Amino acid sequence: MSIALFVSVLLNLIVAGLVLYFKESIKAVVDYRKKKALADYQMDLEELAARRRKAQLVAELFSRRFNKPDEVYEFEKLNWELALVLPKDLVCLITTKLVEKNDKFSAMEVLVAIRERLGIKDGLEAQNIAYTKLGESRTKPPENNARDVT
C-alpha cells in the first residue's frame, strides 16, 4: 500500500507541476501579447499625431496663401517645412496647384490628394470643401430673398 500511496503522491506532484508550468506559460504569452498590443497602439497614436501635425501645416499653408498674401515670408517658411516632410508628389502638387494656378478650387484638389495620402479615403471631393472665393468678403451677410407677407 505504501507503493500505491507513493505513486499517487508522485502523480499528484507531476500534475501540480504541469498545471503550474502551463499556468506560467499562458501568463507569459498573455503578458507578451498585452505588451505587444500596447506598443502597437502607442505606435499608431504616434503615427496619428505625426499625420495631424502634417495636416496642420498643410492647413496653415493654405490659409496663409489665400488670406494673407502679403506675408510671403510665412508662406514660404511653411511651404519649405512641408517640403521636408511631405512626399515629392505632394510637394509638386502644392507647387502646381497652389502657387502656379493660384485659385482656391485647385487648392481644394490638393487638400483631397493630401487627405488620401494620409490614409483618409472616404470619397471627399474638392467641390465638397467650403471656401470663400477670392475677393469675397468673409463678413458679408447672406442675402435675404424672403418676401414680407404681413
C-alpha positions in Angstrom: 0.0 0.0 0.0 2.9 2.4 0.6 3.9 2.0 -3.1 0.4 2.9 -4.2 0.5 6.0 -1.9 3.9 6.9 -3.2 2.7 6.6 -6.8 -0.4 8.6 -6.1 1.6 11.4 -4.4 4.1 11.4 -7.2 1.4 11.6 -9.9 -0.3 14.5 -7.9 3.1 16.3 -7.8 3.6 15.8 -11.5 0.1 17.0 -12.3 0.6 20.0 -10.0 3.9 20.8 -11.7 2.3 20.6 -15.1 -0.5 22.8 -14.1 1.9 25.4 -12.7 4.1 25.1 -15.8 1.1 25.7 -18.2 -0.3 28.4 -16.0 3.0 30.3 -16.1 3.4 29.7 -19.8 -0.1 31.0 -20.5 0.6 34.0 -18.3 3.8 34.7 -20.2 2.0 34.5 -23.5 -0.8 36.8 -22.3 1.7 39.3 -20.9 3.7 39.3 -24.2 0.5 39.9 -26.2 -0.6 42.7 -23.9 2.8 44.4 -24.2 2.9 44.0 -28.0 -0.7 45.3 -28.3 0.2 48.3 -26.1 3.3 49.0 -28.2 1.4 48.7 -31.4 -1.3 51.1 -30.1 1.3 53.6 -29.0 2.9 53.4 -32.4 -0.5 54.0 -34.0 -1.0 57.0 -31.8 2.4 58.4 -32.7 1.7 58.0 -36.4 -1.7 59.7 -36.0 -0.1 62.6 -34.1 2.5 62.9 -36.9 -0.2 62.9 -39.5 -2.1 65.6 -37.6 1.0 67.8 -37.4 1.5 67.5 -41.1 -2.2 68.2 -41.7 -2.0 71.3 -39.5 1.0 72.6 -41.5 -0.9 72.0 -44.8 -3.9 73.8 -43.5 -1.8 76.7 -42.2 0.0 76.9 -45.6 -3.3 77.1 -47.5 -4.8 79.6 -45.1 -1.8 81.9 -45.3 -1.7 81.6 -49.1 -5.2 82.9 -49.6 -5.9 85.0 -46.6 -2.6 86.9 -46.0 -1.0 87.2 -49.5 1.4 89.9 -48.4 3.1 87.6 -45.8 5.4 85.9 -48.3 7.9 85.0 -45.6 5.4 83.0 -43.5 4.0 81.3 -46.6 7.4 80.3 -47.9 8.5 79.1 -44.5 5.5 76.8 -44.2 5.9 75.6 -47.8 9.6 74.7 -47.1 8.7 73.0 -43.9 6.2 70.8 -45.7 8.8 70.1 -48.4 10.9 68.5 -45.7 8.1 66.1 -44.5 5.7 65.5 -47.4 6.4 63.1 -50.3 7.7 64.6 -53.6 4.4 64.1 -55.5 2.5 66.2 -52.9 5.2 68.9 -52.8 5.0 69.1 -56.6 1.2 69.2 -56.5 1.2 72.0 -54.0 3.6 74.0 -56.3 1.5 73.3 -59.4 -2.0 73.9 -57.9 -1.4 76.3 -55.0 1.3 78.6 -56.3 1.1 78.4 -60.1 -2.7 78.2 -60.6 -3.4 80.3 -57.5 -7.1 79.5 -57.2 -8.9 78.1 -54.2 -10.6 75.2 -56.1 -7.2 73.9 -57.2 -6.1 74.2 -53.6 -9.1 72.1 -52.5 -8.0 69.4 -55.0 -4.6 69.4 -53.3 -6.3 69.0 -49.9 -8.2 66.0 -51.2 -5.0 64.4 -52.5 -3.2 65.0 -49.2 -6.1 63.5 -47.2 -6.0 60.4 -49.4 -2.2 60.2 -48.9 -2.7 60.4 -45.1 -5.0 57.4 -45.3 -8.4 59.2 -45.4 -10.1 57.7 -48.4 -13.8 58.4 -47.8 -14.7 59.8 -51.3 -14.5 63.5 -50.4 -14.1 65.7 -53.5 -12.8 69.2 -53.9 -16.2 70.7 -54.6 -17.4 69.3 -51.2 -15.0 71.6 -49.2 -16.3 75.0 -48.3 -14.2 78.1 -49.1 -14.8 81.8 -50.0 -13.9 82.9 -53.5 -11.0 85.3 -53.9 -12.2 88.9 -53.4 -15.3 88.0 -51.5 -15.7 89.4 -48.0 -15.9 86.9 -45.3 -18.1 89.1 -43.2 -20.7 89.8 -46.0 -24.1 88.9 -44.6 -26.2 86.4 -46.6 -28.8 87.9 -48.9 -32.3 87.5 -47.7 -34.6 86.7 -50.6 -37.7 86.1 -48.4 -40.7 88.2 -49.1 -42.6 90.1 -46.3 -46.1 88.6 -46.2 -47.5 90.8 -43.5 
